[in-house]
Amino acid sequence: MVRGHVFIAQSLDGFIARSDHELDWLEKQPVEGEEHGYGEFVEGMDGIVMGSNTFKQVKNFEIWPYEKPVVVLSQSLPPEAIPDRLADKVRLTRARPFRLMQALKEEGWNNVYVDGGSVIQSFMRADLIREMTVTTVPILLGHGRRLFGALDRDVDLKLEEVHAFPSGLVTTRYTVLPGETSDAD
Ligand SMILES: NC(=O)c1ccc[n+]([C@@H]2O[C@H](COP(=O)([O-])OP(=O)(O)OC[C@H]3O[C@@H](n4cnc5c(N)ncnc54)[C@H](OP(=O)(O)O)[C@@H]3O)[C@@H](O)[C@H]2O)c1
């Protein structure tokens, strides 16, 4: 099966965006000159699977930030939601996580960057995430879009690496130990 990987930043209290999707708290961090490993991480991926909420945010960026192909999971976005300038870079799917990963495997993908809180949660429930790099930002937000959510079993993690940066950001990398694979999610 294709391996799912997470590379994401959260507040200390576990939020990846404010409720209105604002990332100002992340953007204001004094990280100039720090290398948090994103470039090397993304180099090892065959492509990116993201939730529609994350896509709605990144499609407004001045510069499209991905060189690898992007698959957007959405039950509601119409094809016109993909701007013409992104037509050869982004595709939409309504597939469930397990079926999507099977289809990507058939296309030759081995490692997928899984992005967006709700999508990470559903891939985690389906046991499709094998590695997670979480950068914790020294701030409490109190409200917002959560990185993690409800699970129907424990998920065991093995800590592989920790790095504390001068800015106060702390990067932790975990292997996610396999559980029961479910194709129901
Ligand atoms: N801090 C960071 O590093 C970081 C990283 C990534 C994203 N973000 C931010 O975090 C926020 C993400 O928001 P989010 O957690 O609400 O969204 P998300 O995971 O990006 O998108 C969730 C949406 O995807 C669609 N979807 C389709 N299939 C799904 C499935 N199997 N599981 C889950 N969702 C599925 C659903 O909408 P429809 O089916 O109705 O389209 C769902 O509401 C955004 O503001 C983004 O900018 C932050």
The ligand as a Gaussian input file, in Angstrom:
#p B3LYP/6-31G(d) Opt

LIG

0 1
 N       -0.772000      24.480000      10.073000
 C       -0.491000      23.833000       8.974000
 O        0.654000      23.376000       8.751000
 C       -1.582000      23.573000       7.987000
 C       -1.403000      22.580000       7.015000
 C       -2.461000      22.303000       6.156000
 C       -3.650000      23.012000       6.260000
 N       -3.754000      23.977000       7.175000
 C       -5.013000      24.717000       7.329000
 O       -5.886000      23.918000       8.075000
 C       -7.222000      24.080000       7.603000
 C       -7.732000      22.689000       7.196000
 O       -9.023000      22.640000       7.509000
 P       -9.841000      21.264000       7.703000
 O       -9.203000      20.401000       8.698000
 O      -11.228000      21.699000       7.921000
 O       -9.795000      20.688000       6.269000
 P       -9.275000      19.712000       5.175000
 O       -8.896000      18.387000       5.715000
 O       -8.309000      20.471000       4.354000
 O      -10.624000      19.582000       4.291000
 C      -11.744000      18.914000       4.814000
 C      -12.796000      18.779000       3.745000
 O      -12.362000      17.866000       2.733000
 C      -13.478000      17.172000       2.205000
 N      -13.267000      15.730000       2.291000
 C      -13.478000      14.845000       1.270000
 N      -13.187000      13.609000       1.635000
 C      -12.778000      13.676000       2.932000
 C      -12.348000      12.693000       3.834000
 N      -12.254000      11.400000       3.534000
 N      -12.012000      13.085000       5.080000
 C      -12.057000      14.395000       5.425000
 N      -12.478000      15.365000       4.592000
 C      -12.826000      15.019000       3.350000
 C      -14.692000      17.615000       3.004000
 O      -15.331000      18.685000       2.312000
 P      -16.201000      18.505000       0.942000
 O      -16.313000      17.039000       0.670000
 O      -17.501000      19.138000       1.274000
 O      -15.422000      19.252000      -0.085000
 C      -14.082000      18.188000       4.264000
 O      -14.876000      19.162000       4.895000
 C       -7.157000      25.046000       6.448000
 O       -7.420000      26.345000       6.903000
 C       -5.698000      24.986000       6.010000
 O       -5.244000      26.178000       5.433000
 C       -2.776000      24.254000       8.067000

